[in-house]
Amino acid sequence: MNSCQVLSRENLTHLLDSVDTFLFDCDGVIWKGDNLIDGVSETLDFLRSKGKKLVFVTNNSLKSRAQYALKFHFLGISVSPDEIFSSSFAAAMYLKLYNFPPQNKVYVIGGDGILEELRLAGFNAFGGPADANKTVDLKQNIFFEHDKSVGAVVVGIDPNINYYKLQYGTLCIRENPGCLFIATNRDAVGHMTAWQEWPGAGCMVAAMCGSTQKEPIVVGKPSTFMMDFLLQKFNVSCSKMCMVGDRLDTDILFGQNAGCKTLLVLSGCTTQSALQDPSNNIHPDFYTSKISDMLDLLEA
């Protein structure tokens, strides 16, 4: 498996000495659904006691940073919104940094998290859960109207995806001149509940790719956009950071693309057999079963 090492007391000690900041994915690393993974709270407390900066970087766009901070609080962990980088926030920051015209609207296929972050950034966003129960009747041979002032369609995970939303987003992208197609991420699946993986945002994005025949601007992991924004905000060096995640194609690749150290945990989407499969070409620096192994190794 190339240079991928099982996390041990020795290499963990070296990692802690060489890293100032830990970036953590959330689903499958911190929690599964609404259940905290064993030992997470104590591990985060330990890292903070050692002076490490913690940042939580999630591709799950269902919640805003403020909503994620509330979830952390509900699970007994104190995290400020400024320590959270969600793909919903990344979508809003992309539009803001690239001077999206304020008179243009944003149509959302996704959850409240995207809408909240867009509105906090000053954009006129609509769609999302409000369109959950809208339907189309093709038997009536209708002409589907859409807002010609929509300048961007943001697509994220949407448990209420439907034909109305797909048609609305498709018409905006295909017929509104210069309309941006932005994806929060392309994750195939995610731990939406404690016991199962569920279809991820990649499924919704793929549907829109099919109908528009266009590829999106991806703002979440493994895109470098989120990392560039994070580095600017915290003024830290990539070589002093470690990305901790449960997905090879998003979390680990995200860290590797930026030059960070990487730690894969097997508490989420990736199994050890998948990691060791000869067809896998993404190899983290270290891997372990869960983040609380850090405490167990140091106490051994």
Secondary structure, DSSP 4 states (H G I P E B T S, - for coil): -TT-EE--HHHHHHHHHH-SEEEE--BTTTEETTEEPTTHHHHHHHHHHTT-EEEEEE---SS-HHHHHHHHHHTT----GGGEEEHHHHHHHHHHHTT--TTSEEEEES-HHHHHHHHHTT-EEEEGGGGTT----GGGTPPPP--TTEEEEEE---TT--HHHHHHHHHHHHHSTT-EEEES---SEE-SSSS--EE-HHHHHHHHHHHH--PPEE-STTSHHHHHHHHHHHT--GGGEEEEES-IIIIIHHHHHHT-EEEEETTSS--HHHHH-TT-----SEEES-TTHHHHHHH-
